[in-house]
Amino acid sequence: MAINRSSIAKELLPGLNAVFGIEYTDVDNEHASLFDVENSDRAFEEEVLFTGFGSAPVKSEGASVQYDDAQEGYTARYTHETISLAFAVTEEAMEDNLYDTFAKLRARGLARAMANTKQVKAADVFNNGFSSSYLGGDGVALLSASHPTVGSGNQSNTLGATDLSEASLETALITIAKAKDDRGILIGLQAESLHLPPDLAFTADQILNSTLSTTTVTNSTTGVTNTNDVNSIRNQGLVPGGFFVNRRFTDTNAWFIKTDCPNGTKMFVRAPLQTKMEPDFDTGNLRYKARERYSFGWSDWRGFFGASGSS
């Protein structure tokens, strides 16, 4: 009985998809804690800052009311990229029943490649977070001391070259609590979670989860001792989301705090992950392709505060 190429393709595709889906899920989706995910139905997405109004003044008796102009600020653009990769299974491999040897292994490799690209692109937003070559809609880096505003001068969400410690995190939380909008009005910003490379995981765990403070004092008699103060960060629940380790952060000293600011960092999905198989007439090969389309970026820089570390 002659081999029917189309029937082989139909039998092969379900097996490949099952392997691909399992492998892709197994890769940690580290981007999920960094970005809010939204769907898109166009080539790019734009979000415009609305500055709101300044503080309302006192109106004297008989005086005219004062008017204020709410303005449009900068525009954040998300331009989607198409990510795709493919492999082929030869006609001879099909004939020799080498599906398990070749196709499944290649499907696993394809899944890893697609997943890794997504995670690298997500992490690169933060790996370039202090870079003047990687700018947002307001013309400066995600983490900058010179974010321009309409009526409140330049504002900052960078914590400087400060290493992660209990003291530096407390300072950062105070800075976040004093954040203002573009018109200089306090916005009641709060921290949600801490994000860092594997190198800082143990430090973060001690700071966030120790019952007592990790702060130490030094004197000539007792040497270095713990103050045994209460751990105020843990006691007040100031970082309710805990900490997340991202293995693709390239700076071993940099750390970032995600806030509850709406419309901060975002991932737009233009086309979700799709797989497709088709035969090639000339070679007889079966070609298997994976494709998705998305973008990463940020609208309101107040969604993250960060420190580059001391080295």
C-alpha positions, 0 to 999 in steps of 0.5 A: 500500500502506497504511503499517503503523505497527507495522512502522515502529516495529520497523524504526526501533527498532534504528537508534535503539538503535544510535545511542544506545548508541554515543553513551552509550559515547563520554561519559567514565564519570568516575564509574567511578574514584570509585565501586565499582558494585553491583546492587540489587533493592530501593527502597534499600540500607542498610549498617551499620558493625560496630565490631569489638573493641578491643585484647586485654588481658593475662590474668593467671594465674588471672584471669577473661577480659575480655569486649568487645562488638562494636557496630553503628555508624551506618547508611548509606542509598542511596535510588535515584533514577529518571532518565528523559527522552523525545522524540517523532518526529511522524507527518509526519516518519515519512511524509516519511522524515526519520528521519536528520534528526530521530530520530538527532539527538534520540537523540544528544541524549538520550544526552548528557543521560542520561550528563551527569546520571549524571556530575553526580550522581556528582561532586556527592558530592565537590562537596558533600564538605565541606558540612554540608548533605550528610551521611552515615550518621554525621551529618557530611559525607563529608570532615570532621574530626569523624567520630564513633567508638565508642571512639576519639573523633572522627576526620578525613579532611579535609586542610584548606585545603591546595593540592596540592603534593608536600609536602601530598600527602606529609602526606596519605599519612602521615595515611592510613597512620596511619588507625584503625578505630572502636576505635582500631586501626590498619588499614593504609590505603593510597592508591590514586589521586588525583582532581582537577579539570582545573585541577590536572592538570599539577600532579598529573602533575609530582608523581606522574611526575617522576623528581626531587622538585619541591620548590624552595629559595630562597637569596640567591645562587642564587635558586630552585632544585630540591633534586634529591632523589628523588621519594619518592612515585613511587619508593615507588609510594605512589599506584599508581593515578595520577591521574584528572581529573573535569571536573565537579568545581566547586572548582578547588582541591579534590583527593581521594585514594581509598584501598583501604578496602573499602565506601567510595564506592558506586554502586548500580544498581537498574535499568540503562539501558533504552530503549523506543519506543511509538506514540501513538494520538491524535497518531500520534507515535512516542515514545522514552524512556530510563530508569535508576535508581541512587544514589550515596553512601558507607558508610565515609568512610575510602574518601576523604581530601580537601583543599578548597584554599586558595581 
